[in-house]
């Protein structure tokens, strides 16, 4: 059996005579060469814009530059997708890995299905993850139920990447623009069956061994950055005992809270070995400040809280602490209030929070360029889920693109006050980014290749590796290779090259096409959401200067076996291209074996002789 691997399209020539068909193959593109050994970074930085889907990222781009990057118009009734020409404007828009991320939880919809997501406007609006389950997936590589941190769906305690980083001798930092013990930062270091047990999470995080914790949640300040009587009761974020011990030097942390102190550490002045930064605000750095009702105002119209650091300053302060360790570090930076804006459908504050997040990414990117290198640092920019179902004007039941001018509030619509299952953007650069690219083996009909949030946690664990063996012990390590990404679509024809005889009389003859096998081992991203078709067309039958038309030859295809349910073509003449078999994105996978009955109608005026014809079989992807 000859096999023809296929990149996109290949052609197999089937030649023969009136008394038989001789089959032979023409080789096409082979599988891509296996990549070299992936680089292992010393530092891993994961930056999360909580609640930011593609449109939240683009809302800020429109405000900052007047240009969008990944806008689409999609009609679920027809499946038509119109892509608005994109203009890269953010530093991460140049990162080499640009895919999407799915983020469903174990207790929500528990799956992402591209046909459903883009076939019904309401599908993504229900059964979504929450930040606890999403943070746990990113921070452990394991799905869990909504509301749960650091445990799997059955309640078993999970190892977090923060804990593993400490085990292998790296520093760990957690930075957010909302409360320091909110679900996303907690997902990388803490364990609690109830995400709302903020006092318990605060205690665990303070005692976790983390080297940097920065966020809001100050018991003595309002969200307007105004001093108040200390609040430790219902709705508070930290207990009185924990606040006392962390703020009075009873923990290993150096404690800071004034914006000037954050700026000092960010400037490299008197950088401590461990830092706890509790910004002087109750819940958010800026989102909850006065003016929250001004949801139609131009972003940054309302005065900012003055004695509160920016996310960029906080990230730089964390980097200055963490880089003191020659063994490297793990850092998570969260723009946490994009999610809060999405819940409130507050477009003005959404843009402000995403712009603040973008500035933090720029700060981190600049640090890598100046103080490290892309050969030793991995930076990931993504979200944990989408919030608010942000779309363009007039969306529902179709998806419409956002529009807007530089410096103005973009034109949008909101279709939810909660989380959605819509894919979120994912960017990566630096050592180890190729591991994340290799995991992006699923395909969305609109957004293209995507990975799952659990892939992020698993890859970070693989990057971190394992601690040194204990004394008198021998460390062992076995690498289980991933499924080979170089799958292929290939065609194989049986018969061994022997002629296949036609049988019959002077007016009609018949034969059987040798078995044709199609093997499709491509992952979803390689297939790009497409199935395949095998078609055939015959040339005229000739014997010297004698001939008759190919339309005299017909076939009746039959699927002999198919792993996923591919379909045979219909009876048709081979004087024009005719389908032998076909499969969609679901039925394409595995091996399909097809045969066909060949029927030849010989013209009355055909002279006797040995006639030959070529049947060309073509295997190609199809929508």
C-alpha positions in Angstrom: 0.0 0.0 0.0 1.5 3.3 -1.0 1.0 6.3 1.3 0.9 9.9 0.3 1.2 12.4 3.3 -0.6 15.7 2.7 0.1 19.1 4.0 -2.9 20.8 2.2 -3.4 19.0 -1.1 -1.9 16.0 -2.9 -2.8 14.2 -6.1 -2.8 10.5 -6.7 -2.7 9.3 -10.4 -4.6 6.2 -11.2 -3.8 4.9 -14.7 -5.1 2.0 -16.6 -6.4 0.3 -19.8 -9.8 -0.9 -20.9 -8.8 -4.2 -19.4 -7.4 -3.0 -16.1 -6.3 0.0 -13.9 -2.7 0.4 -12.8 -2.4 2.5 -9.6 0.6 4.6 -8.5 1.3 7.4 -6.1 2.9 10.8 -6.2 4.5 11.8 -2.9 3.5 15.2 -1.5 4.4 17.3 1.6 5.7 15.4 4.6 5.2 16.2 8.3 7.0 19.2 9.7 10.3 18.5 11.3 10.2 18.0 15.1 11.2 21.2 16.9 14.3 21.4 19.0 14.4 21.1 22.7 12.4 23.8 24.3 14.1 26.5 26.3 13.5 26.5 30.0 13.1 30.0 31.5 14.4 31.0 34.8 11.5 33.5 35.4 7.8 33.0 34.6 5.5 36.0 34.6 1.8 35.5 34.1 -0.3 38.6 33.6 -4.1 38.3 33.8 -6.7 40.9 32.8 -9.5 39.5 34.9 -12.7 39.4 32.9 -11.2 40.6 29.6 -12.3 39.0 26.4 -11.2 40.1 22.9 -13.5 43.1 23.0 -12.3 44.4 26.4 -8.7 44.3 25.0 -9.9 46.2 21.9 -12.0 48.7 23.8 -8.7 50.0 25.3 -6.9 49.9 22.0 -9.6 52.0 20.4 -9.4 54.5 23.2 -5.6 54.7 23.2 -5.1 54.6 19.4 -8.4 54.7 17.5 -7.6 51.3 16.1 -8.8 47.8 16.9 -6.9 44.5 16.5 -9.2 41.5 16.5 -12.7 42.7 15.7 -15.2 40.5 13.9 -18.8 40.5 12.7 -20.4 37.1 12.8 -23.9 36.1 11.6 -24.9 32.8 13.3 -27.7 32.3 10.7 -25.3 32.0 7.8 -22.0 31.4 9.5 -20.5 34.4 7.7 -17.5 35.9 9.4 -16.2 39.3 8.5 -12.9 40.4 10.0 -12.2 44.0 10.5 -8.6 44.8 9.4 -6.5 44.9 12.6 -3.7 47.2 13.7 -1.3 46.1 16.4 -0.8 48.8 19.0 0.1 47.1 22.3 3.4 45.6 23.1 2.0 42.1 23.4 0.5 42.5 19.9 4.0 41.6 18.6 4.4 38.5 20.8 5.1 35.4 18.7 2.4 33.2 20.4 -1.1 34.7 19.8 -3.9 32.2 20.3 -7.0 31.9 22.4 -7.8 30.3 25.7 -10.8 28.3 26.9 -11.7 28.4 30.6 -14.8 26.4 31.4 -15.0 25.0 34.9 -15.9 21.5 36.1 -19.3 22.6 37.4 -20.3 25.0 34.7 -20.9 24.1 31.1 -17.8 21.9 31.4 -16.9 22.2 27.7 -16.4 24.7 24.9 -17.9 23.8 21.5 -17.1 26.2 18.7 -20.2 25.4 16.6 -22.4 26.1 19.6 -20.5 29.2 20.7 -20.9 30.9 17.3 -24.1 29.3 16.2 -26.3 30.8 19.0 -25.6 34.2 20.5 -26.9 33.0 23.9 -24.8 29.9 24.2 -21.7 31.4 25.9 -23.8 33.5 28.3 -24.6 30.6 30.6 -22.7 28.0 32.5 -19.5 30.0 32.7 -16.6 29.6 35.1 -16.0 31.9 38.0 -12.6 33.4 38.9 -11.9 30.8 41.6 -12.2 27.8 39.3 -10.4 29.7 36.5 -7.6 30.8 38.9 -7.3 27.2 40.2 -7.0 25.9 36.6 -4.3 28.4 35.7 -2.5 27.9 39.0 -2.7 24.1 39.3 -3.5 22.7 35.8 -6.7 21.1 37.1 -10.4 21.9 36.6 -12.5 22.4 39.6 -16.0 23.6 40.6 -17.0 27.2 40.7 -16.3 28.8 44.1 -13.4 26.5 45.0 -9.7 27.4 45.3 -6.8 24.9 45.3 -8.9 21.7 45.4 -10.2 19.6 42.6 -13.8 18.8 41.9 -13.8 15.9 44.4 -12.3 18.0 47.1 -8.7 16.8 47.0 -6.1 19.4 47.8 -4.0 20.4 44.8 -0.4 21.5 44.5 -0.2 25.1 43.2 2.5 26.5 40.9 3.3 29.0 43.7 4.1 26.2 46.1 6.1 24.3 43.5 8.1 27.5 42.7 9.0 27.8 46.4 9.9 24.1 46.5 12.5 24.5 43.7 14.0 27.5 45.3 12.4 30.4 43.4 10.8 33.5 44.7 7.0 34.0 44.3 5.1 37.2 43.8 1.4 38.0 43.6 0.2 41.4 42.5 -3.3 42.7 41.9 -5.3 45.9 41.6 -8.1 44.5 43.7 -8.0 42.9 47.1 -4.8 40.9 47.6 -6.7 37.7 48.5 -9.2 37.8 45.7 -9.8 34.6 43.7 -7.3 35.0 41.0 -4.1 35.7 43.1 -5.3 33.1 45.6 -5.6 30.5 42.9 -1.8 30.5 42.5 -0.9 29.8 46.2 -3.9 29.1 48.4 -6.5 26.4 49.2 -10.0 26.9 50.3 -13.3 25.3 49.4 -15.0 28.7 49.8 -13.5 31.5 47.8 -15.4 34.0 50.0 -13.5 33.0 53.1 -11.3 36.0 52.7 -9.9 36.0 56.3 -8.9 32.4 55.9 -7.3 33.1 52.5 -5.5 36.1 53.9 -4.0 34.0 56.7 -2.9 31.2 54.3 -1.4 33.7 51.8 0.6 35.6 54.5 2.0 32.3 55.8 2.4 30.7 52.4 6.1 31.6 51.9 5.3 34.0 49.1 7.9 36.7 48.8 5.7 39.5 47.4 2.0 40.2 48.0 0.5 43.4 46.7 -3.1 44.5 46.5 -6.0 46.3 48.0 -8.1 45.4 51.0 -6.9 47.9 53.6 -9.2 47.9 56.6 -8.5 51.6 57.5 -9.3 53.2 54.1 -12.3 53.7 51.9 -12.3 53.2 48.1 -12.0 56.9 47.9 -8.5 56.6 49.5 -9.8 58.3 52.6 -8.9 57.3 56.2 -11.6 55.7 58.2 -12.1 53.7 61.4 -10.6 50.2 61.0 -13.2 47.7 59.7 -12.7 44.0 60.5 -16.3 42.9 60.5 -18.6 41.4 57.9 -17.4 42.2 54.4 -13.8 42.9 55.5 -10.8 41.4 53.7 -8.4 40.7 56.5 -8.7 39.9 60.2 -7.5 42.3 62.9 -4.9 39.8 64.0 -3.5 39.3 60.5 -3.5 43.0 59.8 -1.7 43.7 63.1 1.0 41.1 62.6 1.7 41.9 58.9 1.7 45.7 59.5 3.8 45.7 62.6 6.7 43.5 61.6 5.5 40.2 63.0 6.0 38.4 59.7 9.0 38.1 57.4 7.5 40.8 55.1 8.4 44.5 55.0 5.1 46.3 55.1 4.3 49.3 52.9 1.0 51.1 52.1 1.8 54.7 51.0 2.0 55.3 47.2 5.4 57.0 47.8 6.8 53.8 49.4 5.6 51.7 46.4 7.3 54.2 44.1 10.5 54.0 46.2 10.7 50.2 45.9 9.9 50.4 42.2 12.8 52.9 41.8 15.1 50.4 43.4 15.5 52.2 46.7 16.0 50.0 49.8 14.5 47.0 48.2 13.5 44.4 50.8 13.8 40.6 50.5 10.1 40.2 51.1 7.4 42.7 50.6 3.7 43.0 51.6 2.1 46.1 50.0 -1.4 46.9 51.1 -2.6 49.9 49.1 -4.6 52.6 50.9 -7.9 51.6 49.5 -10.7 49.2 50.6 -11.2 47.0 47.5 -9.8 48.4 44.3 -6.9 50.7 43.4 -9.1 53.0 41.2 -12.2 51.3 40.0 -14.5 52.0 43.0 -13.3 55.6 43.4 -15.9 58.4 43.3 -17.6 58.9 40.0 -18.5 55.3 39.4 -21.9 56.3 38.2 -20.4 58.3 35.3 -20.5 55.4 32.9 -20.7 57.6 29.8 -17.8 59.9 30.8 -14.6 60.0 28.9 -12.1 57.6 30.7 -9.9 59.3 33.3 -12.3 62.3 33.7 -12.9 61.5 37.3 -9.8 62.3 39.5 -7.7 59.3 40.4 -7.0 58.2 44.0 -3.7 60.0 44.6 -2.1 57.9 47.4 -2.5 54.6 45.6 0.1 53.0 43.3 -0.6 52.0 39.7 -0.5 48.4 38.7 2.7 49.2 36.7 4.4 50.6 39.7 3.3 47.6 41.8 4.6 45.2 39.2 8.0 47.0 39.0 8.2 47.0 42.8 7.6 43.2 42.8 10.2 42.6 40.1 12.8 44.5 42.1 12.2 42.2 45.0 12.0 39.0 43.1 15.1 39.6 40.9 17.3 39.5 44.0 17.2 35.7 43.8 19.6 34.2 41.3 17.4 31.1 41.0 14.6 33.1 39.4 10.9 33.6 40.3 7.3 33.2 39.5 5.2 36.3 39.3 1.4 36.7 38.7 0.1 40.2 38.0 -3.6 40.8 37.8 -5.6 43.7 36.5 -8.5 42.6 38.6 -11.1 45.4 38.1 -11.7 44.8 34.4 -14.0 42.1 35.7 -15.7 44.5 38.1 -16.4 46.9 35.2 -17.8 44.0 33.2 -20.2 43.0 35.9 -21.5 46.6 36.1 -21.4 47.2 32.3 -19.3 50.3 33.1 -17.6 51.1 29.9 -15.6 54.1 31.2 -14.0 52.2 34.0 -13.5 49.2 31.8 -11.3 51.2 29.5 -9.4 52.8 32.4 -8.7 49.4 34.0 -7.6 47.8 30.8 -5.3 50.8 30.0 -3.8 50.4 33.4 -3.2 46.7 32.8 -1.6 47.5 29.4 0.8 49.9 31.2 1.8 47.1 33.6 2.5 44.8 30.6 4.7 47.5 29.1 6.5 47.8 32.4 7.2 44.1 32.6 8.2 43.9 28.9 10.7 46.7 29.5 12.1 45.0 32.5 12.7 41.9 30.5 14.5 43.9 27.8 16.6 45.8 30.3 17.2 43.5 33.3 16.7 40.0 31.9 16.3 38.5 28.4 13.7 36.6 26.5 16.1 33.6 26.7 15.5 33.4 30.5 12.0 34.9 31.0 8.6 33.8 29.9 5.8 36.4 29.8 2.2 35.3 29.3 -0.6 37.9 28.8 -4.2 36.6 29.0 -7.4 36.6 30.9 -9.2 34.2 33.2 -12.6 34.6 31.5 -14.8 37.2 29.8 -17.3 39.3 31.8 -20.3 41.3 30.6 -20.6 39.9 27.1 -19.1 43.0 25.5 -19.9 43.4 21.8 -20.3 46.1 19.2 -23.4 48.3 18.8 -26.6 46.4 17.9 -25.3 42.9 18.8 -27.7 40.0 19.5 -28.5 37.8 17.7 -25.4 38.6 15.6 -22.0 39.7 16.8 -20.9 43.2 15.7 -17.5 44.9 15.9 -16.6 47.6 18.4 -15.9 51.0 16.9 -14.4 54.2 18.3 -12.1 57.1 18.0 -8.8 57.8 19.8 -9.5 59.5 23.2 -13.2 58.8 23.1 -15.4 56.2 24.7 -15.8 53.3 22.3 -19.2 52.4 20.9 -20.2 49.1 22.5 -23.1 47.0 23.8 -23.4 44.7 26.8 -25.4 41.5 26.9 -24.8 40.2 30.3 -23.9 41.2 33.9 -22.0 37.9 34.5 -19.2 35.8 33.1 -19.4 34.1 29.7 -17.7 31.1 28.0 -16.3 33.2 25.2 -12.7 32.5 24.4 -10.2 35.0 25.6 -7.0 36.2 24.0 -3.6 34.6 24.9 -0.2 36.1 24.2 3.2 34.7 25.1 6.8 35.5 24.5 10.2 34.2 25.7 11.7 30.9 26.7 9.0 28.2 27.0 6.5 30.0 24.9 6.9 27.2 22.3 5.5 24.8 24.9 2.3 26.9 25.1 2.1 27.1 21.3 2.3 23.3 21.1 -0.6 23.0 23.5 -2.8 25.2 21.2 -4.1 22.3 19.3 -7.8 23.1 19.4 -9.5 25.2 16.7 -12.3 27.7 16.9 -14.1 28.6 13.7 -13.7 32.3 14.4 -10.7 32.8 16.7 -8.5 30.0 15.4 -6.1 28.0 17.5 -6.7 27.8 21.2 -5.4 26.1 24.4 -7.2 25.5 27.7 -6.4 27.2 31.0 -5.3 23.9 32.4 -2.5 23.9 29.8 -1.1 27.0 31.3 -0.8 25.4 34.8 0.7 22.2 33.4 3.3 24.0 31.3 4.3 26.2 34.2 4.8 23.1 36.4 6.9 21.5 33.6 9.0 24.6 33.5 9.5 24.8 37.2 10.7 21.2 37.4 11.4 19.4 40.7 13.3 20.2 43.8 16.7 18.6 44.5 16.7 15.1 46.0 17.0 14.8 49.8 20.3 13.6 51.3 21.0 10.0 50.6 18.3 10.0 47.8 18.6 9.9 44.0 16.3 12.2 42.0 14.6 10.6 39.0 12.9 12.3 36.2 11.0 10.9 33.2 9.6 13.0 30.4 6.4 11.8 28.8 6.4 13.3 25.3 3.4 15.1 24.2 1.3 13.9 21.3 3.2 14.6 18.2 2.0 17.9 16.9 3.0 17.0 13.3 -0.1 15.0 12.5 -1.0 14.7 8.8 -3.7 14.1 6.3 -2.7 11.3 4.0 -4.0 9.1 1.2 -3.1 5.4 0.6 -4.3 3.2 -2.3 -4.3 -0.6 -2.2 -3.8 -3.0 -5.1 0.0 -3.1 -5.0 0.2 -1.6 -8.5 -1.4 -4.7 -10.2 -3.9 -4.0 -13.0 -7.5 -4.3 -12.1 -9.4 -6.0 -14.8 -12.7 -4.8 -16.2 -15.1 -7.6 -17.1 -18.0 -7.6 -19.5 -18.9 -7.5 -23.1 -18.6 -5.1 -25.9 -21.1 -2.5 -24.5 -20.6 -2.6 -20.7 -17.8 -3.6 -18.4 -17.3 -3.3 -14.6 -14.4 -3.4 -12.1 -13.7 -2.5 -8.5 -11.5 0.4 -7.5 -8.7 -0.6 -5.1 -9.4 0.3 -1.5 -8.6 3.9 -0.8 -7.6 4.8 2.8 -7.6 8.3 4.2 -5.8 8.8 7.5 -6.3 12.1 9.4 -4.1 12.5 12.5 -4.1 16.3 12.5 -5.1 18.1 15.7 -7.8 20.7 15.5 -5.5 23.6 15.0 -3.7 21.9 12.1 -7.0 21.0 10.5 -8.2 24.6 11.2 -11.8 23.4 11.6 -11.9 21.8 8.2 -12.8 18.3 7.1 -11.6 16.6 3.9 -12.8 15.4 0.6 -11.5 12.8 -1.8 -12.6 13.4 -5.4 -11.8 11.7 -8.6 -11.9 12.5 -12.3 -11.0 10.4 -15.3 -9.3 11.3 -18.5 -10.6 10.1 -21.9 -10.0 6.5 -22.8 -7.5 6.3 -25.6 -5.8 3.6 -27.7 -3.4 5.2 -30.2 -5.6 7.6 -32.2 -8.8 5.8 -31.1 -10.7 7.3 -28.1 -14.0 7.7 -26.2 -15.0 10.1 -23.4 -14.3 9.8 -19.7 -18.0 10.4 -19.1 -18.5 6.8 -20.1 -16.9 5.8 -16.7 -18.9 6.1 -13.5 -18.5 4.9 -9.9 -20.6 4.1 -6.9 -18.6 4.8 -3.8 -19.0 2.9 -0.5 -17.4 3.5 2.9 -15.9 0.2 4.0 -14.9 1.4 7.4 -14.6 4.7 9.1 -13.4 5.5 12.7 -15.5 8.7 12.9 -18.3 8.3 10.4 -17.1 9.8 7.1 -19.6 9.6 4.2 -19.3 8.1 0.7 -20.0 10.1 -2.4 -23.0 9.5 -4.7 -23.0 7.6 -8.0 -21.5 9.9 -10.6 -19.7 10.1 -13.9 -16.0 10.6 -13.7 -16.0 12.9 -16.7 -16.1 15.7 -14.1 -14.7 15.8 -10.6 -16.8 13.5 -8.4 -16.7 12.9 -4.7 -15.4 9.5 -3.5 -15.8 10.3 0.2 -16.0 13.3 2.5 -15.8 14.2 6.2 -16.5 17.3 8.3 -14.4 18.5 11.2 -15.9 15.9 13.5 -16.0 12.8 11.2 -12.6 13.5 9.7 -10.5 12.0 12.5 -8.9 8.6 12.2 -8.9 6.2 9.3 -11.5 5.9 6.6 -11.4 3.1 4.0 -13.5 3.6 0.8 -14.1 1.4 -2.2 -16.1 2.0 -5.4 -17.8 -0.1 -8.1 -16.6 1.1 -11.5 -19.0 0.9 -14.4 -17.8 1.5 -18.0 -20.3 2.0 -20.8 -18.6 1.4 -24.2 -19.8 3.3 -27.2 -21.3 1.3 -30.1 -18.8 2.7 -32.5 -15.7 2.0 -30.3 -13.1 0.0 -32.2 -11.5 -2.9 -30.5 -8.2 -2.3 -28.7 -6.4 -1.7 -25.5 -7.6 1.6 -24.1 -6.1 3.5 -21.3 -7.3 6.2 -18.9 -6.1 8.0 -15.8 -8.3 8.5 -12.8 -6.9 11.3 -10.7 -7.7 11.1 -7.0 -7.4 14.4 -5.1 -7.5 14.7 -1.3 -8.0 18.2 0.0 -9.3 20.0 3.1 -12.8 21.3 3.0 -15.0 23.6 5.1 
